[in-house]
Amino acid sequence: MPSVSVRLPTDEKEELDAVAELLEEDRSTTIRKALRDGLHDLRVRTAVEAYQSGDVALIEAARVANVTVAEWLEIA
């Protein structure tokens, strides 16, 4: 698995450590979960904005959000 390095402000590192402790997992696992969930949310938000503005059609919005058309219909 490739490795990525990132610099965080102290308060964000402390929040990361607090969440990792809450979830009873190591920092790397917490970062991977947060990144995966955050990327999904960004894709969906981008798709919603493009769909609402009329820049993309339903099927393209589902593709941008990386979900099935049925899942997109629930989101939209």
N, C-alpha and C positions, 0 to 999 in steps of 0.2 A: 504494500500500500504506500503510495507516495506521501511525503510529509510536506506540510505547509507551515510556515512560521508567520506569526502575526503579533503586533505590538498592541497592547490594550492599556487604556487608562486604568489607574489603580482601582477606581470604583467599579469598573466593569469586570476586572479580574476578581475582585472580592465577591461580586454578585455571581459570577460564574462558579466560584468555589462554594458559595452558599447553596446554589442550586444543585451542584454535584453532590454535596453532602446530603441535601434533602432527598435526592434520588438514590442515595447510597451507591454511587458509581464514581469512577475516576473522571478527572477533568477532560481527558480526550474523548471519552464516550459521550459526555455531556455536550461537548463542542460539536461532535458529529451529529447528534440528535438536533441540536439547536440550528445548525447549518442546514440540515435536510429540511426541517420544518420551515425555517425562514425562507429558503429558496422556493419551496412549494408555495408559500404565501405570496412571495413576490411574483411568481409566474401567474398565479390566479388573479392577483390584483392588476397586473399588467393586462391580462386577457379581459378582465371585466371592464377596465377603462377603454380598451380598444373596441370592445363589443358595444359598449354604451355610446361611444362617439361615432359608431358606424364605420370605423376603419377596417373591421374584420367581420366576416360572417360567422354564423354559429359554429360550423365545423372548424374553421380556422381558429376561433377562440378556444375551442376544446383542445386543439393541437398546441396552442401557445401555453395553455394551462397544464398541459400534459395529463389530461384526464379523458375519459371516454365521453362520447356525446351525451349519453344518459347522465353521467356525473355532471357534465357542464349544464345540462338543463336544470338540475337541482341547484347548482350554484347561481345560475342566472335568474 
